Amino acid sequence: MHILWGSLIIAAGLFMLVCASLKSQFIIYRLMVNRSKILWGENVYRFHQITGAVVIVFGALVALGCM
């Protein structure tokens, strides 16, 4: 079960990282950007890149059973 949840968490982090790097216009990502822009301003894409990387690491730890 850890592998399933870890993989889903990694997929969510990868989604954030890739969309932030490409500045995607995908509707779900645009909603996330608009909410985050209130606090982070123009640094919202860098914030999502860093957060996506952290989520990927956390997902890997979950998949390995360390968490």
Phi and psi restraints in degrees (value plus and minus 20) as a CYANA .aco file:
   2 HIS   PHI     -83.2   -43.2
   2 HIS   PSI     -56.6   -16.6
   3 ILE   PHI     -85.8   -45.8
   3 ILE   PSI     -60.1   -20.1
   4 LEU   PHI     -82.6   -42.6
   4 LEU   PSI     -72.8   -32.8
   5 TRP   PHI     -84.7   -44.7
   5 TRP   PSI     -59.7   -19.7
   6 GLY   PHI     -81.6   -41.6
   6 GLY   PSI     -61.5   -21.5
   7 SER   PHI     -85.4   -45.4
   7 SER   PSI     -59.5   -19.5
   8 LEU   PHI     -86.3   -46.3
   8 LEU   PSI     -59.0   -19.0
   9 ILE   PHI     -86.9   -46.9
   9 ILE   PSI     -61.8   -21.8
  10 ILE   PHI     -81.5   -41.5
  10 ILE   PSI     -61.2   -21.2
  11 ALA   PHI     -82.4   -42.4
  11 ALA   PSI     -60.2   -20.2
  12 ALA   PHI     -85.5   -45.5
  12 ALA   PSI     -62.3   -22.3
  13 GLY   PHI     -85.4   -45.4
  13 GLY   PSI     -60.0   -20.0
  14 LEU   PHI     -84.9   -44.9
  14 LEU   PSI     -59.0   -19.0
  15 PHE   PHI     -78.7   -38.7
  15 PHE   PSI     -67.8   -27.8
  16 MET   PHI     -84.4   -44.4
  16 MET   PSI     -63.6   -23.6
  17 LEU   PHI     -83.9   -43.9
  17 LEU   PSI     -67.1   -27.1
  18 VAL   PHI     -88.5   -48.5
  18 VAL   PSI     -65.1   -25.1
  19 CYS   PHI     -83.2   -43.2
  19 CYS   PSI     -58.3   -18.3
  20 ALA   PHI     -88.9   -48.9
  20 ALA   PSI     -58.6   -18.6
  21 SER   PHI     -85.9   -45.9
  21 SER   PSI     -56.7   -16.7
  22 LEU   PHI    -112.0   -72.0
  22 LEU   PSI     -25.7    14.3
  23 LYS   PHI      30.5    70.5
  23 LYS   PSI      35.1    75.1
  24 SER   PHI     -81.1   -41.1
  24 SER   PSI     132.2   172.2
  25 GLN   PHI    -124.0   -84.0
  25 GLN   PSI      -6.7    33.3
  26 PHE   PHI     -80.6   -40.6
  26 PHE   PSI     116.7   156.7
  27 ILE   PHI     -79.9   -39.9
  27 ILE   PSI     -62.5   -22.5
  28 ILE   PHI     -85.2   -45.2
  28 ILE   PSI     -60.6   -20.6
  29 TYR   PHI     -89.0   -49.0
  29 TYR   PSI     -57.3   -17.3
  30 ARG   PHI     -81.5   -41.5
  30 ARG   PSI     -57.6   -17.6
  31 LEU   PHI     -83.3   -43.3
  31 LEU   PSI     -61.5   -21.5
  32 MET   PHI     -84.0   -44.0
  32 MET   PSI     -61.6   -21.6
  33 VAL   PHI     -84.3   -44.3
  33 VAL   PSI     -64.5   -24.5
  34 ASN   PHI     -82.9   -42.9
  34 ASN   PSI     -57.1   -17.1
  35 ARG   PHI     -90.2   -50.2
  35 ARG   PSI     -60.9   -20.9
  36 SER   PHI     -95.0   -55.0
  36 SER   PSI     -46.6    -6.6
  37 LYS   PHI     -83.9   -43.9
  37 LYS   PSI     -45.1    -5.1
  38 ILE   PHI     -79.7   -39.7
  38 ILE   PSI     -63.0   -23.0
  39 LEU   PHI    -112.4   -72.4
  39 LEU   PSI     -59.2   -19.2
  40 TRP   PHI    -119.4   -79.4
  40 TRP   PSI     -30.6     9.4
  41 GLY   PHI      42.8    82.8
  41 GLY   PSI    -152.2  -112.2
  42 GLU   PHI     -98.5   -58.5
  42 GLU   PSI     -28.0    12.0
  43 ASN   PHI    -108.4   -68.4
  43 ASN   PSI      -6.4    33.6
  44 VAL   PHI     -83.1   -43.1
  44 VAL   PSI     -55.9   -15.9
  45 TYR   PHI     -90.8   -50.8
  45 TYR   PSI     -60.5   -20.5
  46 ARG   PHI     -84.8   -44.8
  46 ARG   PSI     -60.1   -20.1
  47 PHE   PHI     -79.6   -39.6
  47 PHE   PSI     -64.6   -24.6
  48 HIS   PHI     -88.9   -48.9
  48 HIS   PSI     -52.2   -12.2
  49 GLN   PHI     -85.8   -45.8
  49 GLN   PSI     -67.1   -27.1
  50 ILE   PHI     -85.7   -45.7
  50 ILE   PSI     -64.6   -24.6
  51 THR   PHI     -83.4   -43.4
  51 THR   PSI     -60.9   -20.9
  52 GLY   PHI     -80.9   -40.9
  52 GLY   PSI     -61.6   -21.6
  53 ALA   PHI     -84.8   -44.8
  53 ALA   PSI     -61.4   -21.4
  54 VAL   PHI     -84.8   -44.8
  54 VAL   PSI     -60.7   -20.7
  55 VAL   PHI     -85.1   -45.1
  55 VAL   PSI     -58.0   -18.0
  56 ILE   PHI     -82.2   -42.2
  56 ILE   PSI     -64.6   -24.6
  57 VAL   PHI     -82.8   -42.8
  57 VAL   PSI     -64.3   -24.3
  58 PHE   PHI     -81.6   -41.6
  58 PHE   PSI     -61.8   -21.8
  59 GLY   PHI     -83.0   -43.0
  59 GLY   PSI     -57.8   -17.8
  60 ALA   PHI     -85.0   -45.0
  60 ALA   PSI     -59.8   -19.8
  61 LEU   PHI     -85.7   -45.7
  61 LEU   PSI     -58.8   -18.8
  62 VAL   PHI     -85.6   -45.6
  62 VAL   PSI     -64.3   -24.3
  63 ALA   PHI     -82.7   -42.7
  63 ALA   PSI     -53.5   -13.5
  64 LEU   PHI    -101.6   -61.6
  64 LEU   PSI     -28.0    12.0
  65 GLY   PHI      64.2   104.2
  65 GLY   PSI      -4.0    36.0
  66 CYS   PHI    -101.9   -61.9
  66 CYS   PSI     -36.2     3.8
